[in-house]
Amino acid sequence: MGSPITFSGFNQIDFNLVLNSIMTQASQPLVALQNRQAALQSQISTYDSLNSKVQALRTSADRLGSAGSVSTLSATSSDDAAVGASVTNDASPGTYEVVVNELARTQVTASTSGAPDANTTVVANGGTLTIGGVTVTVGGNVTLQGLADAINDTDGIGVTAAVVRTAPGVYRLVLSGNLTGVANAFTVTNGLTGGTGVTFGGNAVEASDASLLVNSIPVTGSSNTFTDVVTGLTLTARKKDPSAVIRVEIAPDSSSLKSKVEDFITAYNDLVKFSNEQRAAAAKGDAASIGREPMLRQLRNSLRSELLGPHGAEVVTRLAEVGVGLTSTGTLELDESRFDEAIQSDGEAVRAMFAGTGGVFPSIEHVLDEYSAAAGFIPSAKDRLTKQIGAMDGQIAAMQARLALQRETLQREFTEADQAMTRLKNQSSSLSSIGGSLGSSLF
């Protein structure tokens, strides 16, 4: 409680100062409640920050917890511009010599007739144009561009039509197959009538299949991409050169996986840093901190347990065996040489420990989901705080109403007191004047 307020000097008193002093004292419970509400709102923002860090860690764990994305092999081509190569974990280390004898191509057929423009000259006013067994019917005057549009609007026709200017004042209709390979070649049967006419001759480009030699074994296909020649290996023919031998090698590779592990370590250490900062802030009495929340400690303990514990059923069962370990400060670090050695020695065992059944990273994902999912610990904590803040809104409004009434009452009482003092002062002045008059008459 503050010191008592005393009045003196009659109406020389600054009633506004007195009123504000009283109301400041009376408002202390309101201020304390508002400060508490602001702290809770800050805690919600802090939980949002925690959730974003958990989500970042969850994303990096997901990249290591999916068997399809955890590769310990790589495929390299001696000439990527001629033959591209990629690999999945179903592949085995090996070397392959590839020769591209032919590329798969799409058929291209151009009209032998030309029109002086694309959008004005009527080239047909009836009939049909059958492409690859699919018929396009013309029911009125049509220009070259209109015919191309009608072809492109026909479902399942398997070609794309375009109007091309081949010389000044000469426009032709060009039909290009949508798929490569001999099996996707098409014929054109012209039944158009009227107009200036449209005629077709030979093909500008013949449809062809890709033809490779893989370790001297002939391989053909309608596409330039081969996924079934070597298990787990995808070859993409890009340049025809029968005289060039392209060397494709599948070998153990730790670089891609290492990069993902480093991303996970960065995200984990960021979460640890956040946790430490919250604990330090709480120790200093920061009301906006969540450092004393058991949930934050529980999250770190759960993650630590998964990071240190055994996973999977292969030869490699712990992260420490591949060079991923906890420091004395609780952060993660990577021993790169040990990691590279583990991949070279038994990459499949490492992959199984990472992403296989009971793998470390699917387990970590499960832990993180318990915190960040819609019904997880973090959203639940935020909901609890939001409800507290909502309840405080009503309390604050009620206290503000009471304080407003108190101010109004005091202001009215002070006004009446000031008026009474003014009357007393006026009466005192009158009495003094009368006394002065009497004194002068006596003397």
TORKOL-4160 file (C-alpha; in steps of 0.2 Angstrom, whole numbers, padded with zeros to 4 digits, m for minus):
443
<pt num="1" X="0000" Y="0000" Z="0000"/>
<pt num="2" X="0006" Y="0018" Z="m0003"/>
<pt num="3" X="0008" Y="0032" Z="0009"/>
<pt num="4" X="m0008" Y="0041" Z="0015"/>
<pt num="5" X="m0014" Y="0056" Z="0005"/>
<pt num="6" X="m0016" Y="0072" Z="0015"/>
<pt num="7" X="m0025" Y="0088" Z="0010"/>
<pt num="8" X="m0020" Y="0105" Z="0015"/>
<pt num="9" X="m0021" Y="0123" Z="0008"/>
<pt num="10" X="m0040" Y="0123" Z="0005"/>
<pt num="11" X="m0043" Y="0124" Z="m0013"/>
<pt num="12" X="m0025" Y="0127" Z="m0018"/>
<pt num="13" X="m0025" Y="0108" Z="m0019"/>
<pt num="14" X="m0022" Y="0100" Z="m0036"/>
<pt num="15" X="m0036" Y="0088" Z="m0036"/>
<pt num="16" X="m0031" Y="0080" Z="m0053"/>
<pt num="17" X="m0014" Y="0075" Z="m0045"/>
<pt num="18" X="m0023" Y="0068" Z="m0030"/>
<pt num="19" X="m0036" Y="0059" Z="m0041"/>
<pt num="20" X="m0022" Y="0052" Z="m0053"/>
<pt num="21" X="m0012" Y="0046" Z="m0038"/>
<pt num="22" X="m0027" Y="0037" Z="m0030"/>
<pt num="23" X="m0032" Y="0029" Z="m0047"/>
<pt num="24" X="m0014" Y="0023" Z="m0050"/>
<pt num="25" X="m0014" Y="0015" Z="m0033"/>
<pt num="26" X="m0031" Y="0007" Z="m0037"/>
<pt num="27" X="m0026" Y="0001" Z="m0054"/>
<pt num="28" X="m0011" Y="m0010" Z="m0048"/>
<pt num="29" X="m0021" Y="m0026" Z="m0048"/>
<pt num="30" X="m0027" Y="m0022" Z="m0066"/>
<pt num="31" X="m0009" Y="m0018" Z="m0072"/>
<pt num="32" X="m0003" Y="m0034" Z="m0064"/>
<pt num="33" X="m0017" Y="m0044" Z="m0073"/>
<pt num="34" X="m0013" Y="m0036" Z="m0090"/>
<pt num="35" X="0005" Y="m0039" Z="m0088"/>
<pt num="36" X="0001" Y="m0057" Z="m0085"/>
<pt num="37" X="m0010" Y="m0058" Z="m0100"/>
<pt num="38" X="0004" Y="m0050" Z="m0111"/>
<pt num="39" X="0016" Y="m0063" Z="m0104"/>
<pt num="40" X="0004" Y="m0077" Z="m0109"/>
<pt num="41" X="0002" Y="m0070" Z="m0126"/>
<pt num="42" X="0021" Y="m0069" Z="m0128"/>
<pt num="43" X="0022" Y="m0088" Z="m0122"/>
<pt num="44" X="0010" Y="m0092" Z="m0137"/>
<pt num="45" X="0022" Y="m0084" Z="m0149"/>
<pt num="46" X="0036" Y="m0093" Z="m0140"/>
<pt num="47" X="0027" Y="m0110" Z="m0143"/>
<pt num="48" X="0025" Y="m0105" Z="m0161"/>
<pt num="49" X="0044" Y="m0103" Z="m0163"/>
<pt num="50" X="0046" Y="m0120" Z="m0154"/>
<pt num="51" X="0033" Y="m0128" Z="m0166"/>
<pt num="52" X="0042" Y="m0121" Z="m0182"/>
<pt num="53" X="0059" Y="m0128" Z="m0175"/>
<pt num="54" X="0050" Y="m0145" Z="m0172"/>
<pt num="55" X="0043" Y="m0145" Z="m0189"/>
<pt num="56" X="0060" Y="m0141" Z="m0197"/>
<pt num="57" X="0067" Y="m0155" Z="m0188"/>
<pt num="58" X="0053" Y="m0166" Z="m0193"/>
<pt num="59" X="0056" Y="m0162" Z="m0212"/>
<pt num="60" X="0074" Y="m0166" Z="m0211"/>
<pt num="61" X="0070" Y="m0182" Z="m0202"/>
<pt num="62" X="0057" Y="m0187" Z="m0215"/>
<pt num="63" X="0071" Y="m0185" Z="m0228"/>
<pt num="64" X="0081" Y="m0198" Z="m0219"/>
<pt num="65" X="0066" Y="m0209" Z="m0214"/>
<pt num="66" X="0060" Y="m0214" Z="m0231"/>
<pt num="67" X="0068" Y="m0229" Z="m0238"/>
<pt num="68" X="0066" Y="m0222" Z="m0256"/>
<pt num="69" X="0075" Y="m0206" Z="m0252"/>
<pt num="70" X="0090" Y="m0214" Z="m0242"/>
<pt num="71" X="0103" Y="m0219" Z="m0255"/>
<pt num="72" X="0120" Y="m0225" Z="m0251"/>
<pt num="73" X="0124" Y="m0228" Z="m0270"/>
<pt num="74" X="0127" Y="m0216" Z="m0284"/>
<pt num="75" X="0128" Y="m0218" Z="m0303"/>
<pt num="76" X="0140" Y="m0208" Z="m0313"/>
<pt num="77" X="0142" Y="m0206" Z="m0332"/>
<pt num="78" X="0158" Y="m0202" Z="m0341"/>
<pt num="79" X="0148" Y="m0191" Z="m0353"/>
<pt num="80" X="0131" Y="m0185" Z="m0345"/>
<pt num="81" X="0127" Y="m0176" Z="m0361"/>
<pt num="82" X="0126" Y="m0192" Z="m0370"/>
<pt num="83" X="0120" Y="m0204" Z="m0357"/>
<pt num="84" X="0112" Y="m0199" Z="m0341"/>
<pt num="85" X="0112" Y="m0211" Z="m0326"/>
<pt num="86" X="0103" Y="m0212" Z="m0309"/>
<pt num="87" X="0101" Y="m0226" Z="m0297"/>
<pt num="88" X="0090" Y="m0233" Z="m0283"/>
<pt num="89" X="0094" Y="m0244" Z="m0268"/>
<pt num="90" X="0089" Y="m0259" Z="m0278"/>
<pt num="91" X="0105" Y="m0258" Z="m0288"/>
<pt num="92" X="0122" Y="m0266" Z="m0285"/>
<pt num="93" X="0139" Y="m0258" Z="m0288"/>
<pt num="94" X="0145" Y="m0261" Z="m0305"/>
<pt num="95" X="0152" Y="m0254" Z="m0322"/>
<pt num="96" X="0143" Y="m0253" Z="m0338"/>
<pt num="97" X="0148" Y="m0248" Z="m0356"/>
<pt num="98" X="0134" Y="m0240" Z="m0366"/>
<pt num="99" X="0134" Y="m0235" Z="m0384"/>
<pt num="100" X="0119" Y="m0225" Z="m0391"/>
<pt num="101" X="0116" Y="m0231" Z="m0409"/>
<pt num="102" X="0100" Y="m0223" Z="m0411"/>
<pt num="103" X="0088" Y="m0211" Z="m0402"/>
<pt num="104" X="0069" Y="m0213" Z="m0400"/>
<pt num="105" X="0061" Y="m0200" Z="m0410"/>
<pt num="106" X="0043" Y="m0194" Z="m0413"/>
<pt num="107" X="0036" Y="m0193" Z="m0430"/>
<pt num="108" X="0034" Y="m0176" Z="m0438"/>
<pt num="109" X="0023" Y="m0174" Z="m0454"/>
<pt num="110" X="0021" Y="m0157" Z="m0463"/>
<pt num="111" X="0008" Y="m0153" Z="m0476"/>
<pt num="112" X="0016" Y="m0151" Z="m0494"/>
<pt num="113" X="0003" Y="m0138" Z="m0498"/>
<pt num="114" X="0005" Y="m0120" Z="m0491"/>
<pt num="115" X="m0007" Y="m0106" Z="m0488"/>
<pt num="116" X="m0003" Y="m0087" Z="m0489"/>
<pt num="117" X="m0008" Y="m0084" Z="m0471"/>
<pt num="118" X="m0013" Y="m0094" Z="m0455"/>
<pt num="119" X="m0030" Y="m0085" Z="m0451"/>
<pt num="120" X="m0038" Y="m0079" Z="m0466"/>
<pt num="121" X="m0037" Y="m0091" Z="m0481"/>
<pt num="122" X="m0050" Y="m0105" Z="m0481"/>
<pt num="123" X="m0041" Y="m0121" Z="m0484"/>
<pt num="124" X="m0057" Y="m0132" Z="m0482"/>
<pt num="125" X="m0076" Y="m0131" Z="m0479"/>
<pt num="126" X="m0080" Y="m0149" Z="m0476"/>
<pt num="127" X="m0074" Y="m0167" Z="m0475"/>
<pt num="128" X="m0063" Y="m0176" Z="m0463"/>
<pt num="129" X="m0045" Y="m0178" Z="m0458"/>
<pt num="130" X="m0040" Y="m0195" Z="m0450"/>
<pt num="131" X="m0024" Y="m0195" Z="m0440"/>
<pt num="132" X="m0019" Y="m0212" Z="m0432"/>
<pt num="133" X="m0036" Y="m0219" Z="m0434"/>
<pt num="134" X="m0045" Y="m0204" Z="m0425"/>
<pt num="135" X="m0056" Y="m0193" Z="m0436"/>
<pt num="136" X="m0057" Y="m0174" Z="m0436"/>
<pt num="137" X="m0073" Y="m0168" Z="m0445"/>
<pt num="138" X="m0074" Y="m0151" Z="m0453"/>
<pt num="139" X="m0092" Y="m0144" Z="m0454"/>
<pt num="140" X="m0089" Y="m0127" Z="m0462"/>
<pt num="141" X="m0076" Y="m0114" Z="m0468"/>
<pt num="142" X="m0059" Y="m0117" Z="m0459"/>
<pt num="143" X="m0042" Y="m0109" Z="m0460"/>
<pt num="144" X="m0025" Y="m0117" Z="m0457"/>
<pt num="145" X="m0025" Y="m0111" Z="m0439"/>
<pt num="146" X="m0043" Y="m0117" Z="m0437"/>
<pt num="147" X="m0039" Y="m0134" Z="m0443"/>
<pt num="148" X="m0024" Y="m0135" Z="m0431"/>
<pt num="149" X="m0036" Y="m0130" Z="m0417"/>
<pt num="150" X="m0048" Y="m0143" Z="m0422"/>
<pt num="151" X="m0035" Y="m0156" Z="m0422"/>
<pt num="152" X="m0028" Y="m0151" Z="m0405"/>
<pt num="153" X="m0046" Y="m0151" Z="m0397"/>
<pt num="154" X="m0049" Y="m0169" Z="m0402"/>
<pt num="155" X="m0046" Y="m0181" Z="m0388"/>
<pt num="156" X="m0035" Y="m0196" Z="m0390"/>
<pt num="157" X="m0028" Y="m0191" Z="m0407"/>
<pt num="158" X="m0010" Y="m0193" Z="m0401"/>
<pt num="159" X="m0002" Y="m0178" Z="m0411"/>
<pt num="160" X="0000" Y="m0159" Z="m0409"/>
<pt num="161" X="m0004" Y="m0148" Z="m0423"/>
<pt num="162" X="0004" Y="m0131" Z="m0427"/>
<pt num="163" X="0005" Y="m0119" Z="m0441"/>
<pt num="164" X="0023" Y="m0114" Z="m0446"/>
<pt num="165" X="0029" Y="m0101" Z="m0458"/>
<pt num="166" X="0041" Y="m0110" Z="m0469"/>
<pt num="167" X="0045" Y="m0095" Z="m0481"/>
<pt num="168" X="0038" Y="m0078" Z="m0484"/>
<pt num="169" X="0020" Y="m0079" Z="m0487"/>
<pt num="170" X="0020" Y="m0098" Z="m0485"/>
<pt num="171" X="0012" Y="m0107" Z="m0470"/>
<pt num="172" X="0011" Y="m0125" Z="m0468"/>
<pt num="173" X="0002" Y="m0137" Z="m0456"/>
<pt num="174" X="0014" Y="m0148" Z="m0445"/>
<pt num="175" X="0009" Y="m0163" Z="m0435"/>
<pt num="176" X="0020" Y="m0169" Z="m0422"/>
<pt num="177" X="0018" Y="m0186" Z="m0412"/>
<pt num="178" X="0016" Y="m0184" Z="m0394"/>
<pt num="179" X="0026" Y="m0200" Z="m0390"/>
<pt num="180" X="0042" Y="m0207" Z="m0397"/>
<pt num="181" X="0045" Y="m0224" Z="m0404"/>
<pt num="182" X="0040" Y="m0234" Z="m0420"/>
<pt num="183" X="0024" Y="m0240" Z="m0411"/>
<pt num="184" X="0018" Y="m0222" Z="m0410"/>
<pt num="185" X="0020" Y="m0218" Z="m0428"/>
<pt num="186" X="0004" Y="m0212" Z="m0436"/>
<pt num="187" X="m0004" Y="m0211" Z="m0454"/>
<pt num="188" X="m0014" Y="m0196" Z="m0461"/>
<pt num="189" X="m0029" Y="m0199" Z="m0472"/>
<pt num="190" X="m0035" Y="m0183" Z="m0480"/>
<pt num="191" X="m0054" Y="m0182" Z="m0484"/>
<pt num="192" X="m0055" Y="m0163" Z="m0483"/>
<pt num="193" X="m0065" Y="m0154" Z="m0497"/>
<pt num="194" X="m0067" Y="m0137" Z="m0503"/>
<pt num="195" X="m0056" Y="m0122" Z="m0500"/>
<pt num="196" X="m0038" Y="m0121" Z="m0506"/>
<pt num="197" X="m0035" Y="m0138" Z="m0500"/>
<pt num="198" X="m0022" Y="m0146" Z="m0489"/>
<pt num="199" X="m0011" Y="m0160" Z="m0495"/>
<pt num="200" X="0002" Y="m0172" Z="m0486"/>
<pt num="201" X="0017" Y="m0181" Z="m0493"/>
<pt num="202" X="0031" Y="m0190" Z="m0484"/>
<pt num="203" X="0037" Y="m0187" Z="m0466"/>
<pt num="204" X="0049" Y="m0174" Z="m0461"/>
<pt num="205" X="0055" Y="m0185" Z="m0446"/>
<pt num="206" X="0052" Y="m0204" Z="m0445"/>
<pt num="207" X="0047" Y="m0211" Z="m0429"/>
<pt num="208" X="0061" Y="m0222" Z="m0422"/>
<pt num="209" X="0065" Y="m0233" Z="m0407"/>
<pt num="210" X="0080" Y="m0230" Z="m0396"/>
<pt num="211" X="0094" Y="m0243" Z="m0399"/>
<pt num="212" X="0108" Y="m0245" Z="m0386"/>
<pt num="213" X="0122" Y="m0257" Z="m0383"/>
<pt num="214" X="0124" Y="m0261" Z="m0364"/>
<pt num="215" X="0140" Y="m0271" Z="m0361"/>
<pt num="216" X="0139" Y="m0276" Z="m0379"/>
<pt num="217" X="0121" Y="m0282" Z="m0377"/>
<pt num="218" X="0108" Y="m0274" Z="m0389"/>
<pt num="219" X="0094" Y="m0265" Z="m0381"/>
<pt num="220" X="0079" Y="m0256" Z="m0389"/>
<pt num="221" X="0064" Y="m0246" Z="m0383"/>
<pt num="222" X="0051" Y="m0234" Z="m0388"/>
<pt num="223" X="0058" Y="m0221" Z="m0376"/>
<pt num="224" X="0075" Y="m0214" Z="m0373"/>
<pt num="225" X="0073" Y="m0218" Z="m0354"/>
<pt num="226" X="0077" Y="m0236" Z="m0349"/>
<pt num="227" X="0072" Y="m0242" Z="m0332"/>
<pt num="228" X="0073" Y="m0261" Z="m0334"/>
<pt num="229" X="0089" Y="m0265" Z="m0342"/>
<pt num="230" X="0099" Y="m0265" Z="m0326"/>
<pt num="231" X="0090" Y="m0267" Z="m0309"/>
<pt num="232" X="0090" Y="m0251" Z="m0300"/>
<pt num="233" X="0098" Y="m0241" Z="m0314"/>
<pt num="234" X="0090" Y="m0228" Z="m0325"/>
<pt num="235" X="0099" Y="m0224" Z="m0341"/>
<pt num="236" X="0093" Y="m0209" Z="m0352"/>
<pt num="237" X="0100" Y="m0209" Z="m0370"/>
<pt num="238" X="0103" Y="m0190" Z="m0375"/>
<pt num="239" X="0115" Y="m0191" Z="m0390"/>
<pt num="240" X="0117" Y="m0203" Z="m0404"/>
<pt num="241" X="0135" Y="m0208" Z="m0407"/>
<pt num="242" X="0139" Y="m0226" Z="m0412"/>
<pt num="243" X="0157" Y="m0223" Z="m0411"/>
<pt num="244" X="0157" Y="m0217" Z="m0393"/>
<pt num="245" X="0158" Y="m0229" Z="m0378"/>
<pt num="246" X="0150" Y="m0221" Z="m0362"/>
<pt num="247" X="0156" Y="m0228" Z="m0345"/>
<pt num="248" X="0142" Y="m0229" Z="m0332"/>
<pt num="249" X="0148" Y="m0233" Z="m0314"/>
<pt num="250" X="0137" Y="m0238" Z="m0299"/>
<pt num="251" X="0147" Y="m0236" Z="m0283"/>
<pt num="252" X="0144" Y="m0233" Z="m0264"/>
<pt num="253" X="0142" Y="m0214" Z="m0261"/>
<pt num="254" X="0140" Y="m0205" Z="m0245"/>
<pt num="255" X="0139" Y="m0187" Z="m0251"/>
<pt num="256" X="0120" Y="m0186" Z="m0254"/>
<pt num="257" X="0116" Y="m0195" Z="m0238"/>
<pt num="258" X="0129" Y="m0185" Z="m0228"/>
<pt num="259" X="0121" Y="m0169" Z="m0234"/>
<pt num="260" X="0104" Y="m0175" Z="m0227"/>
<pt num="261" X="0112" Y="m0180" Z="m0210"/>
<pt num="262" X="0120" Y="m0163" Z="m0209"/>
<pt num="263" X="0104" Y="m0154" Z="m0212"/>
<pt num="264" X="0096" Y="m0165" Z="m0198"/>
<pt num="265" X="0110" Y="m0161" Z="m0186"/>
<pt num="266" X="0108" Y="m0142" Z="m0190"/>
<pt num="267" X="0090" Y="m0143" Z="m0186"/>
<pt num="268" X="0092" Y="m0153" Z="m0170"/>
<pt num="269" X="0106" Y="m0141" Z="m0164"/>
<pt num="270" X="0094" Y="m0126" Z="m0167"/>
<pt num="271" X="0081" Y="m0134" Z="m0157"/>
<pt num="272" X="0094" Y="m0137" Z="m0143"/>
<pt num="273" X="0099" Y="m0119" Z="m0144"/>
<pt num="274" X="0081" Y="m0113" Z="m0142"/>
<pt num="275" X="0078" Y="m0124" Z="m0127"/>
<pt num="276" X="0094" Y="m0118" Z="m0118"/>
<pt num="277" X="0089" Y="m0100" Z="m0122"/>
<pt num="278" X="0072" Y="m0103" Z="m0115"/>
<pt num="279" X="0079" Y="m0111" Z="m0099"/>
<pt num="280" X="0091" Y="m0096" Z="m0097"/>
<pt num="281" X="0077" Y="m0084" Z="m0099"/>
<pt num="282" X="0066" Y="m0093" Z="m0086"/>
<pt num="283" X="0080" Y="m0092" Z="m0074"/>
<pt num="284" X="0081" Y="m0073" Z="m0075"/>
<pt num="285" X="0062" Y="m0072" Z="m0072"/>
<pt num="286" X="0056" Y="m0069" Z="m0090"/>
<pt num="287" X="0037" Y="m0072" Z="m0089"/>
<pt num="288" X="0037" Y="m0075" Z="m0108"/>
<pt num="289" X="0048" Y="m0090" Z="m0107"/>
<pt num="290" X="0043" Y="m0108" Z="m0108"/>
<pt num="291" X="0059" Y="m0114" Z="m0101"/>
<pt num="292" X="0051" Y="m0121" Z="m0085"/>
<pt num="293" X="0038" Y="m0131" Z="m0095"/>
<pt num="294" X="0040" Y="m0149" Z="m0092"/>
<pt num="295" X="0035" Y="m0152" Z="m0110"/>
<pt num="296" X="0051" Y="m0144" Z="m0117"/>
<pt num="297" X="0062" Y="m0155" Z="m0106"/>
<pt num="298" X="0052" Y="m0170" Z="m0110"/>
<pt num="299" X="0054" Y="m0167" Z="m0129"/>
<pt num="300" X="0073" Y="m0166" Z="m0127"/>
<pt num="301" X="0074" Y="m0182" Z="m0117"/>
<pt num="302" X="0063" Y="m0191" Z="m0129"/>
<pt num="303" X="0074" Y="m0186" Z="m0144"/>
<pt num="304" X="0090" Y="m0190" Z="m0134"/>
<pt num="305" X="0083" Y="m0207" Z="m0131"/>
<pt num="306" X="0079" Y="m0211" Z="m0149"/>
<pt num="307" X="0096" Y="m0204" Z="m0154"/>
<pt num="308" X="0106" Y="m0215" Z="m0142"/>
<pt num="309" X="0096" Y="m0231" Z="m0143"/>
<pt num="310" X="0097" Y="m0246" Z="m0154"/>
<pt num="311" X="0086" Y="m0247" Z="m0170"/>
<pt num="312" X="0083" Y="m0260" Z="m0183"/>
<pt num="313" X="0089" Y="m0277" Z="m0184"/>
<pt num="314" X="0104" Y="m0276" Z="m0195"/>
<pt num="315" X="0123" Y="m0276" Z="m0191"/>
<pt num="316" X="0123" Y="m0257" Z="m0188"/>
<pt num="317" X="0110" Y="m0252" Z="m0175"/>
<pt num="318" X="0116" Y="m0236" Z="m0167"/>
<pt num="319" X="0119" Y="m0218" Z="m0174"/>
<pt num="320" X="0136" Y="m0218" Z="m0165"/>
<pt num="321" X="0142" Y="m0232" Z="m0176"/>
<pt num="322" X="0141" Y="m0221" Z="m0191"/>
<pt num="323" X="0149" Y="m0206" Z="m0183"/>
<pt num="324" X="0133" Y="m0197" Z="m0177"/>
<pt num="325" X="0135" Y="m0193" Z="m0159"/>
<pt num="326" X="0130" Y="m0181" Z="m0145"/>
<pt num="327" X="0142" Y="m0169" Z="m0137"/>
<pt num="328" X="0144" Y="m0165" Z="m0119"/>
<pt num="329" X="0133" Y="m0149" Z="m0122"/>
<pt num="330" X="0119" Y="m0160" Z="m0129"/>
<pt num="331" X="0121" Y="m0155" Z="m0147"/>
<pt num="332" X="0124" Y="m0167" Z="m0162"/>
<pt num="333" X="0140" Y="m0168" Z="m0172"/>
<pt num="334" X="0146" Y="m0179" Z="m0187"/>
<pt num="335" X="0162" Y="m0188" Z="m0188"/>
<pt num="336" X="0163" Y="m0187" Z="m0207"/>
<pt num="337" X="0177" Y="m0200" Z="m0209"/>
<pt num="338" X="0168" Y="m0213" Z="m0199"/>
<pt num="339" X="0152" Y="m0210" Z="m0208"/>
<pt num="340" X="0161" Y="m0212" Z="m0225"/>
<pt num="341" X="0169" Y="m0228" Z="m0219"/>
<pt num="342" X="0152" Y="m0235" Z="m0213"/>
<pt num="343" X="0144" Y="m0232" Z="m0230"/>
<pt num="344" X="0159" Y="m0240" Z="m0240"/>
<pt num="345" X="0159" Y="m0255" Z="m0228"/>
<pt num="346" X="0140" Y="m0258" Z="m0228"/>
<pt num="347" X="0129" Y="m0245" Z="m0235"/>
<pt num="348" X="0114" Y="m0256" Z="m0235"/>
<pt num="349" X="0115" Y="m0259" Z="m0216"/>
<pt num="350" X="0116" Y="m0240" Z="m0213"/>
<pt num="351" X="0101" Y="m0237" Z="m0224"/>
<pt num="352" X="0091" Y="m0250" Z="m0214"/>
<pt num="353" X="0096" Y="m0243" Z="m0198"/>
<pt num="354" X="0091" Y="m0225" Z="m0204"/>
<pt num="355" X="0074" Y="m0229" Z="m0213"/>
<pt num="356" X="0070" Y="m0248" Z="m0211"/>
<pt num="357" X="0058" Y="m0256" Z="m0200"/>
<pt num="358" X="0061" Y="m0248" Z="m0183"/>
<pt num="359" X="0073" Y="m0236" Z="m0190"/>
<pt num="360" X="0080" Y="m0221" Z="m0180"/>
<pt num="361" X="0072" Y="m0208" Z="m0191"/>
<pt num="362" X="0054" Y="m0215" Z="m0192"/>
<pt num="363" X="0055" Y="m0216" Z="m0173"/>
<pt num="364" X="0060" Y="m0198" Z="m0172"/>
<pt num="365" X="0047" Y="m0193" Z="m0184"/>
<pt num="366" X="0034" Y="m0202" Z="m0172"/>
<pt num="367" X="0041" Y="m0192" Z="m0157"/>
<pt num="368" X="0040" Y="m0176" Z="m0166"/>
<pt num="369" X="0022" Y="m0179" Z="m0172"/>
<pt num="370" X="0017" Y="m0181" Z="m0154"/>
<pt num="371" X="0022" Y="m0163" Z="m0151"/>
<pt num="372" X="0017" Y="m0154" Z="m0167"/>
<pt num="373" X="0002" Y="m0163" Z="m0174"/>
<pt num="374" X="m0015" Y="m0155" Z="m0173"/>
<pt num="375" X="m0019" Y="m0163" Z="m0157"/>
<pt num="376" X="m0001" Y="m0163" Z="m0151"/>
<pt num="377" X="0007" Y="m0156" Z="m0135"/>
<pt num="378" X="0011" Y="m0139" Z="m0143"/>
<pt num="379" X="m0006" Y="m0135" Z="m0150"/>
<pt num="380" X="m0014" Y="m0141" Z="m0134"/>
<pt num="381" X="m0003" Y="m0129" Z="m0124"/>
<pt num="382" X="m0007" Y="m0115" Z="m0135"/>
<pt num="383" X="m0026" Y="m0119" Z="m0133"/>
<pt num="384" X="m0024" Y="m0119" Z="m0115"/>
<pt num="385" X="m0015" Y="m0102" Z="m0115"/>
<pt num="386" X="m0028" Y="m0095" Z="m0127"/>
<pt num="387" X="m0042" Y="m0100" Z="m0115"/>
<pt num="388" X="m0033" Y="m0092" Z="m0100"/>
<pt num="389" X="m0031" Y="m0076" Z="m0110"/>
<pt num="390" X="m0049" Y="m0076" Z="m0115"/>
<pt num="391" X="m0055" Y="m0078" Z="m0097"/>
<pt num="392" X="m0043" Y="m0063" Z="m0092"/>
<pt num="393" X="m0052" Y="m0052" Z="m0105"/>
<pt num="394" X="m0068" Y="m0053" Z="m0095"/>
<pt num="395" X="m0059" Y="m0050" Z="m0078"/>
<pt num="396" X="m0050" Y="m0035" Z="m0086"/>
<pt num="397" X="m0066" Y="m0028" Z="m0093"/>
<pt num="398" X="m0074" Y="m0029" Z="m0076"/>
<pt num="399" X="m0059" Y="m0021" Z="m0067"/>
<pt num="400" X="m0059" Y="m0007" Z="m0079"/>
<pt num="401" X="m0077" Y="m0004" Z="m0077"/>
<pt num="402" X="m0075" Y="m0003" Z="m0058"/>
<pt num="403" X="m0060" Y="0008" Z="m0059"/>
<pt num="404" X="m0070" Y="0020" Z="m0071"/>
<pt num="405" X="m0084" Y="0020" Z="m0058"/>
<pt num="406" X="m0072" Y="0024" Z="m0044"/>
<pt num="407" X="m0064" Y="0038" Z="m0054"/>
<pt num="408" X="m0081" Y="0045" Z="m0058"/>
<pt num="409" X="m0086" Y="0045" Z="m0039"/>
<pt num="410" X="m0070" Y="0052" Z="m0033"/>
<pt num="411" X="m0070" Y="0066" Z="m0046"/>
<pt num="412" X="m0088" Y="0071" Z="m0041"/>
<pt num="413" X="m0083" Y="0071" Z="m0023"/>
<pt num="414" X="m0067" Y="0081" Z="m0026"/>
<pt num="415" X="m0078" Y="0093" Z="m0036"/>
<pt num="416" X="m0090" Y="0095" Z="m0022"/>
<pt num="417" X="m0075" Y="0097" Z="m0010"/>
<pt num="418" X="m0068" Y="0111" Z="m0020"/>
<pt num="419" X="m0084" Y="0120" Z="m0022"/>
<pt num="420" X="m0086" Y="0119" Z="m0003"/>
<pt num="421" X="m0069" Y="0126" Z="0000"/>
<pt num="422" X="m0072" Y="0140" Z="m0012"/>
<pt num="423" X="m0088" Y="0145" Z="m0003"/>
<pt num="424" X="m0079" Y="0144" Z="0014"/>
<pt num="425" X="m0065" Y="0155" Z="0007"/>
<pt num="426" X="m0078" Y="0168" Z="0000"/>
<pt num="427" X="m0086" Y="0168" Z="0017"/>
<pt num="428" X="m0070" Y="0171" Z="0025"/>
<pt num="429" X="m0066" Y="0185" Z="0014"/>
<pt num="430" X="m0083" Y="0193" Z="0017"/>
<pt num="431" X="m0080" Y="0192" Z="0036"/>
<pt num="432" X="m0063" Y="0200" Z="0035"/>
<pt num="433" X="m0070" Y="0214" Z="0025"/>
<pt num="434" X="m0084" Y="0217" Z="0038"/>
<pt num="435" X="m0071" Y="0216" Z="0052"/>
<pt num="436" X="m0061" Y="0229" Z="0043"/>
<pt num="437" X="m0075" Y="0241" Z="0041"/>
<pt num="438" X="m0080" Y="0239" Z="0059"/>
<pt num="439" X="m0062" Y="0243" Z="0065"/>
<pt num="440" X="m0061" Y="0259" Z="0054"/>
<pt num="441" X="m0077" Y="0265" Z="0061"/>
<pt num="442" X="m0072" Y="0263" Z="0079"/>
<pt num="443" X="m0056" Y="0272" Z="0077"/>
